Amino acid sequence: MADLIIMAGNSSDEEISAVIEKVKSLGFGINLSKGKEKIIIGIIGDTRGLSEEIFLSFPGVIEVINILKDYKLVSREFHSEDSSFSIENVLVDRNHLVVVAGPCSVESMEQMIKTAKFIQSCGGKILRGGAYKPRTSPYSFTGLGKEGLEILKEVKKQTGLPVVTEVMTPEEVDIVAEVADMLQIGARNMYNYRLLERVGRTQIPVLLKRSFQATISELLSCTEYILKEGNSKVILCERGIRTFDSQFTRNCLDLNAIPVLKKETHLPVFVDPSHGTGKRDLVIPMSRAAIAAGADGLVIEVHPKPEEALSDGFQSLTFEMFERLMKEIQPFAKIMGRTV
């Protein structure tokens, strides 16, 4: 079994091409990662029965590594350094803490403009808001659809804030991608493999939320679907898992997942304490805890009037609370070597 071919960093283009051509001639795909010290060629496909000795004789090849995991491109073995990329003008890396904020649902132009400008004034970097909303009950508000996208487009134009919004089906990817700077795959769609493959064929950053019943391995295996199609700009989002105690919290925010994911994968990890707790008074303390655990960003629900929100008002912060959150996370970010 062979999964990763490690070549010397000074390997020539001819040497690299020879190995790639050999991999492709055997019916496999490749994913190429070039670093200063080494070059990694990931073999995409079922590598059972593929002998590592086939590649060891090629000039420039140092070693061949077998990865006994369902996720290969996502793993640290494939990409040892933390991945970083930009969402418009916002850099996602180990030196910054990115705050994504906004209402659960796009309700009106007035609501979104007011919220976006306030978030921006407090230091928030990306605007969130659902135009399409998957809901447990078919009678709940499911979003404004195309009208919501038009609102997001106008708000983005007026404020300059990048936008993240949810896409629910493969057929909607193109229309949502016309507006969104990052595509969100919600918890209910984490297992929607056709959708994962479809966003993988774009080069738009993806925010993939962990399903509320998913193991960490399942999250990473689903992430592999996206990277396998060629899109490596993926942010993993811990948003709480379902447990037996629903009296005091909506979900259990799994802070263990943050250091585990940072160890297992090279991808950025964001945390959504709004869904993770389901209680607005728990959002600020769990945001502090998430940063301390190593999160690269936060996803926060904010609404000008949470009591009038059409969805998730009970977990949305007021403007006053969001301003306080931004002040309280500063020292935690500083301790972790990050700027907000």
C-alpha positions in Angstrom: 0.0 0.0 0.0 1.3 3.4 -0.9 -0.3 6.7 -0.1 2.2 9.5 0.0 5.4 9.9 -2.1 8.0 12.1 -0.4 10.5 13.8 -2.7 13.4 16.0 -1.9 12.7 19.7 -2.0 15.3 20.3 -4.7 13.9 17.7 -7.1 13.8 18.8 -10.7 10.5 19.4 -12.5 11.4 16.4 -14.7 11.9 14.1 -11.7 8.5 15.3 -10.2 6.7 14.8 -13.6 8.1 11.3 -14.0 6.6 10.2 -10.7 3.3 11.9 -11.4 3.1 10.3 -14.8 3.8 6.9 -13.2 1.0 7.4 -10.6 -1.5 8.4 -13.3 -0.5 5.5 -15.5 -1.6 3.2 -12.7 -5.1 4.8 -12.7 -4.7 7.0 -9.7 -5.2 10.8 -9.2 -2.6 13.0 -7.5 -2.5 15.9 -5.2 0.8 17.8 -5.3 2.1 19.8 -2.3 5.4 21.7 -2.7 7.4 22.8 0.4 10.9 24.2 0.9 12.4 21.0 2.2 10.2 18.4 0.6 7.6 17.7 -2.1 4.6 15.5 -1.3 2.6 13.7 -3.9 -0.6 12.3 -2.5 -2.0 9.3 -4.3 -5.8 9.6 -4.7 -7.7 6.3 -4.9 -7.8 2.9 -3.4 -4.2 2.1 -2.9 -4.6 -1.4 -1.5 -2.3 -3.7 -3.4 -0.1 -0.8 -4.6 3.5 -1.6 -3.6 5.6 1.3 -2.3 8.6 -0.3 -4.1 7.3 0.9 -7.4 8.3 4.5 -6.6 11.4 4.1 -4.4 13.7 3.7 -7.5 12.6 7.1 -9.0 15.2 9.9 -8.7 14.3 12.4 -6.0 12.1 10.0 -4.0 13.1 9.9 -0.4 10.4 7.6 1.0 6.8 6.3 0.5 4.4 6.6 3.4 1.3 4.5 4.1 -1.6 6.3 5.8 -3.9 3.9 7.5 -6.8 6.4 7.7 -9.9 7.1 5.6 -8.7 10.7 5.3 -5.4 11.3 3.6 -5.3 14.8 2.1 -6.8 16.2 5.3 -4.1 14.6 7.5 -1.0 16.1 9.0 1.0 13.3 7.3 0.1 14.8 3.9 0.6 18.4 4.9 2.6 19.0 8.0 2.3 22.8 8.2 -0.9 24.6 9.1 -2.8 25.6 6.0 -3.6 29.3 5.5 -5.6 31.1 2.9 -7.6 34.3 2.4 -11.3 34.9 2.3 -11.3 38.0 0.2 -9.1 40.4 2.3 -9.3 38.3 5.5 -6.4 36.0 6.2 -7.0 32.7 8.0 -3.8 31.5 9.6 -2.2 30.7 13.0 -1.5 34.4 13.7 -5.0 35.8 13.4 -8.3 35.1 15.2 -11.1 35.6 12.7 -14.6 36.6 14.0 -17.5 35.7 11.8 -20.8 37.2 13.0 -24.3 38.0 12.0 -27.9 36.8 12.3 -29.0 33.2 11.9 -31.2 34.2 9.0 -31.4 37.1 6.5 -34.7 38.8 7.3 -34.5 42.2 5.7 -32.2 44.8 4.2 -32.5 47.0 7.2 -31.6 44.2 9.6 -28.6 43.1 7.7 -27.1 46.6 7.0 -27.5 47.6 10.6 -26.0 44.4 11.9 -23.1 44.3 9.4 -22.0 47.9 10.1 -22.1 47.3 13.9 -20.1 44.0 13.6 -17.6 45.8 11.4 -17.2 48.7 13.9 -16.4 46.2 16.6 -13.8 44.4 14.6 -15.7 41.5 13.1 -14.2 40.4 9.8 -16.8 38.3 8.0 -20.6 38.6 7.8 -22.7 35.5 8.2 -26.4 35.2 7.4 -28.6 32.4 6.1 -30.5 33.0 2.9 -31.5 29.3 2.8 -32.2 27.7 6.2 -32.6 23.9 6.9 -34.9 23.6 9.8 -36.1 20.7 11.9 -39.7 21.7 11.5 -41.1 22.3 8.0 -43.3 25.1 9.5 -40.3 27.1 10.7 -38.8 30.0 8.8 -36.6 28.5 6.1 -35.1 31.7 4.7 -35.7 34.2 1.9 -33.9 32.3 -0.7 -32.8 34.3 -3.7 -34.1 37.5 -2.1 -31.8 36.9 0.8 -28.9 36.5 -1.5 -29.6 39.8 -3.1 -29.7 41.4 0.3 -26.3 39.9 1.2 -24.9 41.1 -2.1 -26.0 44.7 -1.4 -24.7 44.6 2.1 -21.4 43.3 0.9 -21.2 46.1 -1.6 -21.9 48.8 1.0 -19.7 47.5 3.8 -16.9 45.5 2.0 -17.4 42.6 4.4 -16.9 39.2 3.0 -20.0 37.0 3.2 -20.5 33.4 4.3 -23.9 31.8 3.8 -25.2 28.2 3.6 -25.7 26.2 0.5 -28.0 23.2 0.9 -28.0 21.3 -2.4 -25.5 20.8 -5.3 -27.9 22.5 -7.6 -27.7 25.7 -5.6 -23.9 26.0 -5.5 -23.6 28.2 -8.5 -26.2 30.7 -7.5 -24.9 31.0 -3.9 -21.3 31.2 -5.1 -22.2 34.3 -7.1 -22.6 36.1 -3.7 -20.8 34.1 -1.1 -17.1 34.5 -0.4 -17.3 31.3 1.7 -19.8 28.5 1.3 -21.2 27.0 4.5 -22.1 23.3 4.7 -24.4 23.1 7.7 -24.5 20.3 10.4 -27.4 18.6 8.7 -25.6 18.4 5.4 -22.2 17.2 6.6 -23.0 13.7 5.2 -24.4 15.1 1.9 -21.6 13.6 -0.2 -22.8 15.0 -3.5 -22.9 18.5 -2.0 -19.4 18.0 -0.6 -18.0 16.9 -4.0 -19.8 19.8 -5.7 -18.2 22.5 -3.5 -14.9 20.7 -3.8 -15.0 21.4 -7.5 -15.1 25.2 -6.8 -12.2 27.2 -5.5 -14.3 29.0 -3.0 -13.5 28.6 0.7 -15.8 26.2 2.6 -16.9 26.3 6.2 -17.8 22.7 7.0 -19.8 22.3 10.2 -19.6 19.1 12.2 -22.9 17.2 12.4 -24.3 17.1 15.9 -24.1 13.3 15.9 -20.7 13.0 14.1 -17.5 11.6 15.4 -14.3 13.5 14.7 -13.2 10.7 12.2 -16.5 11.1 10.4 -16.0 14.9 10.1 -12.5 14.4 8.7 -13.7 11.7 6.2 -16.4 14.0 5.0 -13.8 16.8 4.6 -11.8 14.4 2.4 -14.6 14.5 -0.1 -14.0 18.2 -0.6 -10.2 18.1 -0.8 -10.3 15.1 -3.1 -12.1 17.2 -5.7 -9.4 19.9 -5.6 -10.5 22.5 -3.1 -8.2 22.7 -0.1 -9.6 25.9 1.3 -11.7 24.3 4.0 -12.4 25.4 7.6 -13.6 22.8 10.0 -16.3 24.1 12.4 -17.0 22.6 15.8 -20.6 23.6 16.6 -21.6 21.3 19.5 -22.7 17.7 19.6 -26.0 16.2 20.9 -25.9 14.8 24.4 -28.4 13.7 27.1 -28.6 17.0 28.9 -31.0 19.4 27.1 -32.2 21.3 30.1 -29.3 23.8 30.4 -27.7 23.7 27.0 -28.9 23.1 23.4 -25.8 21.0 22.6 -22.5 20.2 24.3 -19.7 22.3 22.8 -16.9 19.8 22.3 -13.8 21.8 23.1 -11.8 18.5 23.1 -12.3 18.5 19.3 -10.2 21.7 18.8 -6.8 20.3 19.9 -7.6 16.9 18.4 -8.4 18.4 15.0 -5.3 20.7 15.2 -3.2 17.6 15.8 -4.9 15.4 13.1 -5.3 17.9 10.3 -3.6 20.9 8.8 -6.9 22.8 8.2 -8.1 25.8 10.2 -10.6 25.1 13.0 -13.4 27.5 13.9 -15.9 27.2 16.8 -19.6 28.2 16.9 -20.5 28.7 20.5 -23.9 30.0 19.6 -25.1 26.6 18.3 -22.7 24.8 20.6 -24.5 26.1 23.7 -27.9 27.4 22.5 -27.9 30.0 25.3 -26.7 33.6 24.6 -25.3 34.0 28.2 -23.0 31.1 27.6 -21.6 32.3 24.3 -19.0 34.8 25.7 -17.4 32.4 28.3 -17.3 29.5 25.7 -15.7 31.9 23.1 -12.9 32.6 25.6 -12.5 28.9 26.2 -12.4 28.1 22.5 -9.6 30.6 21.9 -7.6 29.2 24.8 -8.0 25.7 23.3 -6.5 26.9 20.0 -9.4 27.9 17.8 -8.5 29.9 14.7 -11.9 31.7 14.6 -15.3 32.1 16.0 -18.8 32.0 14.4 -21.2 34.2 16.4 -24.9 34.8 16.0 -25.8 38.5 16.5 -29.2 40.2 16.0 -30.3 43.8 16.5 -33.4 42.5 18.3 -33.0 38.8 19.3 -36.5 38.7 20.8 -37.9 39.4 17.3 -35.6 37.1 15.3 -37.3 34.7 13.0 -34.8 31.9 13.9 -32.5 31.2 16.9 -33.1 34.4 18.7 -32.6 32.7 22.0 -28.9 32.1 21.2 -28.2 35.3 19.4 -26.2 38.1 21.1 -27.5 41.6 21.4 -25.3 44.4 20.0 -24.2 45.2 23.5 -23.2 41.6 24.2 -21.3 41.3 21.0 -19.3 44.5 21.7 -18.5 43.0 25.1 -17.4 39.7 23.6 -15.0 41.5 21.2 -13.4 43.3 24.2 -13.2 40.2 26.4 -11.6 37.9 23.8 -8.7 40.3 23.1 -6.5 39.2 26.0 -7.1 35.5 25.3 -6.2 36.1 21.6 -3.0 37.9 22.7 -2.0 35.1 25.0 -2.4 32.7 22.1 -0.2 34.9 19.9 -3.1 36.1 17.7 -4.5 39.4 16.6 -8.3 39.9 16.2 
